[in-house]
Amino acid sequence: MKRIELPGPAGNYPVGLRHTSYPFSIENISTPLSLTIYYPAVDSAGAPAAYAFPQVLEPMGLDRVDTKCLKDAALSGDGPFPLLIFSHGYLTYEMSNTLLCTDLASFGFVVASIGHTGEASVMLPDGTYIPKEQKYIDYVFEPQMLDMAEKLLNEVACVQEGTAFENELAELAAKFHAIHNGNLNDSADIWERHTLKAAEYLDTLNADPTSFLYRGVDFTKGIGLGGHSFGGATAANCCAAYDLFACGINMDGAQLGSSFGKDIGKPFMTFSGTDGGRILRDMYRRNSADAYRISISNVGHIGFTDRGIIGKLAGKVYPAVGEKDPEQVRAILCDLHLSFFKKYLLGEKIEIQAPGDVDVEFQLKPGRRGGELSC
């Protein structure tokens, strides 16, 4: 077993980290949802916050991982700061993109990452561990479902470019969406509601004089969303459904849930790895607002999380990370997330530049409503 320390934040602010939770009810069943909040802190003094918890670390062959975040530090007085809400991938954990969240916080954002209880490994602030529910694990790893999904994705990869290219990809994306009816598409609806409830809870903290976040968040420009995999689909669904959410980013997540086949209507960016993100082209094509497609070669699905850098530091090779240097991946994700949210959440008059990296394909489809769409 190993102990490692994650690298420090990319920006100038020291970053504080706090764990909290909020109640969520559906069909008279109440479930606590955990929330990890990363934020600009007063100074760099203080104890480092731990990364995740033993039930997550032990399967990775790790004993302890420390972040460069400061546990329960005071919020910087330079605010109020813009708010981002992040959702993890399916069956993972809320701190799985701590490096990205920390980097964004160090540039002056409050970033709240949700732990979607039941479909994630969750540790509440009081130390209560809530494991993933077996029914969700069984569904994802059911052999027939895995086989259907793999066959469809192989068909997507084999579509030849030509006049019918976009329509063929859209038809296959619709089939992929349909096989998840009654399961992941239903979960996507619940994750939407988790996110809306998180926004309401954060607004309550912002208005509470006894809260560490008191008057620290600027809600006037709306809220930016991000996520990995199923969490990225959640960002798209929430942007399409609620005016509160101004813009969003999906890192390598298929378009499951209520926004499928619709115009998201908000500035939106998608990242994909070696497969080129073909399953997401329909979302890109339908969006009437500014839409970005970023494809990074030699990056696997899990390479968009902390796992690449953790593996490099621990001398371990984790599945589905990819061959690209994880430090380079981290820099690309930070730079593009930061530019995107500066432009569409803060309203800065900037152009988002393609990274100078041979592995990155960058595409922009300007909004069809005329003029620049800033949220």
Buried (B, 14 or more C-beta within 10 A) or exposed (E): EBEBEBBBBBBEBBBBBBBBBBEBEEEEEEBBBBBBBBBBBBEEEBEBBBBBBEBBBEEBEBEBBBBBBBBBBEBBEEBBBBBBBBBBBBBBBBBBBBBBBBBBBBBBBBBBBBBBBBBBBBBBEEEEEBEBEEEBEEBBEEEEBEEBBEEBBEBBEEBEEEEEEBEBBBBBBEEBBEBBEEBBBEBBBBBBBBBBBBBEBBBEBBEEEEBBBBEBBBBEBBBBBBBBBBBBBBBBBBBBBBEBBBBBBBBBBBBBBBBBEBBBBBBBBBBBBBBBBBBBBBBBBBBBBBBBBBBBBBBBBBBBBBBBBBBBBBEBEBEBBBEBBBEBBBBBBBBBBBBBBBBBBBEEEEEBEEBEBEBBBBEEBEBEEEEEBBB
